[in-house]
Amino acid sequence: MKKLICKIVGHNFVSLRDKNSQIREYQCTCCKQKYTEDGYGQIVKLTKYWEENNTLFEQHFSNRKAI
């Protein structure tokens, strides 16, 4: 039922990551699915591929701040 509501009305996103982070991840408050932004700024489902990419980008950005 909750997924049907999201299909009809649309998702209600809440940010999961810190505002200072370069990587943005969201979660729908209704259906509890997780999403992220791709390189073009579009919101896509957070799959294993995107989780790995986000951790690599986060590591890269944290290493650059340390220098």
N, CA, C and O atoms as a GROMACS GRO file, in nm:
protein
  268
    1MET      N    1   0.082  -0.120   0.000
    1MET     CA    2   0.000   0.000   0.000
    1MET      C    3   0.086   0.126   0.000
    1MET      O    4   0.055   0.223  -0.068
    2LYS      N    5   0.196   0.123   0.078
    2LYS     CA    6   0.280   0.241   0.086
    2LYS      C    7   0.350   0.269  -0.046
    2LYS      O    8   0.364   0.385  -0.085
    3LYS      N    9   0.393   0.163  -0.117
    3LYS     CA   10   0.457   0.183  -0.246
    3LYS      C   11   0.358   0.239  -0.348
    3LYS      O   12   0.397   0.316  -0.436
    4LEU      N   13   0.233   0.202  -0.336
    4LEU     CA   14   0.130   0.254  -0.425
    4LEU      C   15   0.111   0.404  -0.403
    4LEU      O   16   0.093   0.479  -0.498
    5ILE      N   17   0.115   0.447  -0.279
    5ILE     CA   18   0.103   0.589  -0.248
    5ILE      C   19   0.219   0.667  -0.309
    5ILE      O   20   0.199   0.776  -0.363
    6CYS      N   21   0.340   0.612  -0.300
    6CYS     CA   22   0.456   0.679  -0.358
    6CYS      C   23   0.447   0.685  -0.509
    6CYS      O   24   0.489   0.784  -0.570
    7LYS      N   25   0.391   0.582  -0.572
    7LYS     CA   26   0.376   0.584  -0.717
    7LYS      C   27   0.276   0.689  -0.762
    7LYS      O   28   0.294   0.752  -0.865
    8ILE      N   29   0.171   0.707  -0.684
    8ILE     CA   30   0.067   0.802  -0.722
    8ILE      C   31   0.106   0.945  -0.687
    8ILE      O   32   0.100   1.035  -0.771
    9VAL      N   33   0.144   0.967  -0.563
    9VAL     CA   34   0.170   1.102  -0.513
    9VAL      C   35   0.315   1.144  -0.535
    9VAL      O   36   0.342   1.260  -0.564
   10GLY      N   37   0.409   1.050  -0.523
   10GLY     CA   38   0.550   1.081  -0.533
   10GLY      C   39   0.617   1.058  -0.399
   10GLY      O   40   0.551   1.050  -0.295
   11HIS      N   41   0.748   1.048  -0.402
   11HIS     CA   42   0.825   1.020  -0.280
   11HIS      C   43   0.840   1.146  -0.196
   11HIS      O   44   0.841   1.257  -0.247
   12ASN      N   45   0.852   1.125  -0.065
   12ASN     CA   46   0.878   1.233   0.030
   12ASN      C   47   1.018   1.208   0.085
   12ASN      O   48   1.036   1.125   0.174
   13PHE      N   49   1.118   1.281   0.033
   13PHE     CA   50   1.258   1.255   0.064
   13PHE      C   51   1.304   1.328   0.190
   13PHE      O   52   1.265   1.441   0.217
   14VAL      N   53   1.390   1.258   0.266
   14VAL     CA   54   1.459   1.314   0.381
   14VAL      C   55   1.607   1.285   0.361
   14VAL      O   56   1.643   1.174   0.322
   15SER      N   57   1.693   1.382   0.387
   15SER     CA   58   1.836   1.366   0.366
   15SER      C   59   1.895   1.274   0.473
   15SER      O   60   1.862   1.286   0.591
   16LEU      N   61   1.984   1.182   0.432
   16LEU     CA   62   2.048   1.090   0.524
   16LEU      C   63   2.189   1.136   0.562
   16LEU      O   64   2.235   1.106   0.672
   17ARG      N   65   2.256   1.205   0.474
   17ARG     CA   66   2.395   1.244   0.498
   17ARG      C   67   2.402   1.386   0.551
   17ARG      O   68   2.306   1.463   0.544
   18ASP      N   69   2.519   1.419   0.604
   18ASP     CA   70   2.546   1.552   0.656
   18ASP      C   71   2.539   1.655   0.544
   18ASP      O   72   2.573   1.624   0.429
   19LYS      N   73   2.497   1.774   0.574
   19LYS     CA   74   2.484   1.880   0.473
   19LYS      C   75   2.619   1.919   0.414
   19LYS      O   76   2.624   1.965   0.300
   20ASN      N   77   2.729   1.900   0.489
   20ASN     CA   78   2.861   1.938   0.442
   20ASN      C   79   2.921   1.836   0.346
   20ASN      O   80   3.022   1.863   0.282
   21SER      N   81   2.861   1.720   0.335
   21SER     CA   82   2.913   1.613   0.252
   21SER      C   83   2.887   1.642   0.104
   21SER      O   84   2.785   1.702   0.069
   22GLN      N   85   2.980   1.601   0.018
   22GLN     CA   86   2.964   1.617  -0.126
   22GLN      C   87   2.862   1.517  -0.182
   22GLN      O   88   2.796   1.544  -0.282
   23ILE      N   89   2.850   1.402  -0.116
   23ILE     CA   90   2.761   1.296  -0.160
   23ILE      C   91   2.626   1.315  -0.090
   23ILE      O   92   2.621   1.335   0.032
   24ARG      N   93   2.519   1.308  -0.167
   24ARG     CA   94   2.386   1.325  -0.108
   24ARG      C   95   2.309   1.194  -0.119
   24ARG      O   96   2.299   1.134  -0.226
   25GLU      N   97   2.254   1.151  -0.008
   25GLU     CA   98   2.170   1.032  -0.004
   25GLU      C   99   2.038   1.069   0.061
   25GLU      O  100   2.034   1.148   0.156
   26TYR      N  101   1.930   1.011   0.010
   26TYR     CA  102   1.796   1.041   0.058
   26TYR      C  103   1.723   0.912   0.090
   26TYR      O  104   1.759   0.805   0.041
   27GLN      N  105   1.620   0.923   0.174
   27GLN     CA  106   1.532   0.810   0.202
   27GLN      C  107   1.388   0.860   0.200
   27GLN      O  108   1.357   0.967   0.250
   28CYS      N  109   1.301   0.780   0.140
   28CYS     CA  110   1.159   0.813   0.136
   28CYS      C  111   1.098   0.780   0.272
   28CYS      O  112   1.118   0.670   0.324
   29THR      N  113   1.024   0.873   0.328
   29THR     CA  114   0.965   0.850   0.460
   29THR      C  115   0.850   0.751   0.454
   29THR      O  116   0.815   0.690   0.555
   30CYS      N  117   0.791   0.734   0.337
   30CYS     CA  118   0.676   0.645   0.324
   30CYS      C  119   0.718   0.501   0.296
   30CYS      O  120   0.679   0.410   0.369
   31CYS      N  121   0.796   0.478   0.190
   31CYS     CA  122   0.830   0.341   0.149
   31CYS      C  123   0.968   0.296   0.197
   31CYS      O  124   1.006   0.181   0.175
   32LYS      N  125   1.046   0.384   0.262
   32LYS     CA  126   1.176   0.355   0.321
   32LYS      C  127   1.283   0.314   0.220
   32LYS      O  128   1.383   0.254   0.259
   33GLN      N  129   1.265   0.345   0.092
   33GLN     CA  130   1.368   0.316  -0.008
   33GLN      C  131   1.472   0.428  -0.006
   33GLN      O  132   1.440   0.544   0.022
   34LYS      N  133   1.597   0.391  -0.036
   34LYS     CA  134   1.706   0.488  -0.034
   34LYS      C  135   1.742   0.528  -0.176
   34LYS      O  136   1.735   0.447  -0.269
   35TYR      N  137   1.782   0.655  -0.191
   35TYR     CA  138   1.816   0.712  -0.320
   35TYR      C  139   1.942   0.795  -0.307
   35TYR      O  140   1.979   0.835  -0.196
   36THR      N  141   2.007   0.822  -0.419
   36THR     CA  142   2.124   0.908  -0.423
   36THR      C  143   2.121   0.988  -0.552
   36THR      O  144   2.036   0.965  -0.638
   37GLU      N  145   2.212   1.083  -0.566
   37GLU     CA  146   2.223   1.162  -0.688
   37GLU      C  147   2.336   1.107  -0.773
   37GLU      O  148   2.442   1.072  -0.721
   38ASP      N  149   2.313   1.099  -0.904
   38ASP     CA  150   2.420   1.057  -0.994
   38ASP      C  151   2.502   1.179  -1.035
   38ASP      O  152   2.482   1.288  -0.982
   39GLY      N  153   2.593   1.160  -1.128
   39GLY     CA  154   2.682   1.268  -1.170
   39GLY      C  155   2.612   1.382  -1.240
   39GLY      O  156   2.667   1.492  -1.249
   40TYR      N  157   2.491   1.360  -1.289
   40TYR     CA  158   2.415   1.463  -1.359
   40TYR      C  159   2.314   1.532  -1.269
   40TYR      O  160   2.242   1.621  -1.315
   41GLY      N  161   2.307   1.493  -1.142
   41GLY     CA  162   2.214   1.555  -1.049
   41GLY      C  163   2.077   1.491  -1.045
   41GLY      O  164   1.988   1.541  -0.977
   42GLN      N  165   2.059   1.380  -1.116
   42GLN     CA  166   1.932   1.310  -1.114
   42GLN      C  167   1.928   1.214  -0.996
   42GLN      O  168   2.031   1.157  -0.959
   43ILE      N  169   1.812   1.195  -0.939
   43ILE     CA  170   1.796   1.105  -0.825
   43ILE      C  171   1.774   0.964  -0.877
   43ILE      O  172   1.683   0.939  -0.956
   44VAL      N  173   1.858   0.870  -0.830
   44VAL     CA  174   1.850   0.730  -0.870
   44VAL      C  175   1.844   0.643  -0.745
   44VAL      O  176   1.884   0.687  -0.637
   45LYS      N  177   1.795   0.519  -0.760
   45LYS     CA  178   1.790   0.427  -0.647
   45LYS      C  179   1.930   0.393  -0.600
   45LYS      O  180   2.022   0.381  -0.682
   46LEU      N  181   1.946   0.378  -0.471
   46LEU     CA  182   2.076   0.348  -0.412
   46LEU      C  183   2.098   0.197  -0.419
   46LEU      O  184   2.053   0.122  -0.332
   47THR      N  185   2.167   0.153  -0.524
   47THR     CA  186   2.198   0.012  -0.542
   47THR      C  187   2.338  -0.014  -0.489
   47THR      O  188   2.405   0.077  -0.440
   48LYS      N  189   2.381  -0.138  -0.498
   48LYS     CA  190   2.515  -0.173  -0.450
   48LYS      C  191   2.622  -0.096  -0.529
   48LYS      O  192   2.723  -0.054  -0.472
   49TYR      N  193   2.599  -0.078  -0.658
   49TYR     CA  194   2.691  -0.001  -0.743
   49TYR      C  195   2.708   0.142  -0.691
   49TYR      O  196   2.820   0.191  -0.680
   50TRP      N  197   2.597   0.207  -0.660
   50TRP     CA  198   2.602   0.346  -0.613
   50TRP      C  199   2.657   0.354  -0.472
   50TRP      O  200   2.723   0.453  -0.439
   51GLU      N  201   2.633   0.254  -0.388
   51GLU     CA  202   2.690   0.253  -0.253
   51GLU      C  203   2.842   0.249  -0.260
   51GLU      O  204   2.910   0.322  -0.187
   52GLU      N  205   2.897   0.164  -0.347
   52GLU     CA  206   3.042   0.154  -0.364
   52GLU      C  207   3.099   0.284  -0.418
   52GLU      O  208   3.203   0.331  -0.370
   53ASN      N  209   3.032   0.343  -0.517
   53ASN     CA  210   3.079   0.471  -0.571
   53ASN      C  211   3.078   0.580  -0.466
   53ASN      O  212   3.173   0.658  -0.457
   54ASN      N  213   2.973   0.586  -0.386
   54ASN     CA  214   2.964   0.690  -0.282
   54ASN      C  215   3.074   0.675  -0.179
   54ASN      O  216   3.131   0.775  -0.135
   55THR      N  217   3.106   0.553  -0.139
   55THR     CA  218   3.215   0.534  -0.042
   55THR      C  219   3.349   0.572  -0.102
   55THR      O  220   3.433   0.631  -0.033
   56LEU      N  221   3.371   0.539  -0.230
   56LEU     CA  222   3.497   0.578  -0.295
   56LEU      C  223   3.509   0.729  -0.307
   56LEU      O  224   3.615   0.785  -0.280
   57PHE      N  225   3.402   0.797  -0.346
   57PHE     CA  226   3.405   0.943  -0.355
   57PHE      C  227   3.426   1.006  -0.218
   57PHE      O  228   3.501   1.102  -0.206
   58GLU      N  229   3.362   0.952  -0.117
   58GLU     CA  230   3.377   1.005   0.019
   58GLU      C  231   3.521   0.991   0.067
   58GLU      O  232   3.576   1.082   0.129
   59GLN      N  233   3.583   0.876   0.038
   59GLN     CA  234   3.723   0.856   0.074
   59GLN      C  235   3.813   0.953  -0.001
   59GLN      O  236   3.906   1.009   0.056
   60HIS      N  237   3.784   0.973  -0.128
   60HIS     CA  238   3.865   1.064  -0.209
   60HIS      C  239   3.856   1.207  -0.155
   60HIS      O  240   3.958   1.274  -0.143
   61PHE      N  241   3.736   1.252  -0.123
   61PHE     CA  242   3.719   1.388  -0.072
   61PHE      C  243   3.780   1.404   0.066
   61PHE      O  244   3.834   1.510   0.098
   62SER      N  245   3.773   1.300   0.150
   62SER     CA  246   3.832   1.310   0.284
   62SER      C  247   3.984   1.313   0.275
   62SER      O  248   4.048   1.381   0.355
   63ASN      N  249   4.043   1.243   0.179
   63ASN     CA  250   4.188   1.246   0.161
   63ASN      C  251   4.233   1.382   0.111
   63ASN      O  252   4.341   1.428   0.148
   64ARG      N  253   4.154   1.447   0.028
   64ARG     CA  254   4.191   1.578  -0.024
   64ARG      C  255   4.185   1.684   0.084
   64ARG      O  256   4.263   1.779   0.082
   65LYS      N  257   4.092   1.671   0.178
   65LYS     CA  258   4.082   1.768   0.288
   65LYS      C  259   4.199   1.757   0.384
   65LYS      O  260   4.238   1.855   0.446
   66ALA      N  261   4.254   1.635   0.396
   66ALA     CA  262   4.364   1.611   0.490
   66ALA      C  263   4.494   1.674   0.443
   66ALA      O  264   4.582   1.702   0.524
   67ILE      N  265   4.507   1.696   0.313
   67ILE     CA  266   4.632   1.750   0.257
   67ILE      C  267   4.646   1.895   0.283
   67ILE      O  268   4.745   1.956   0.243
   0.00000   0.00000   0.00000
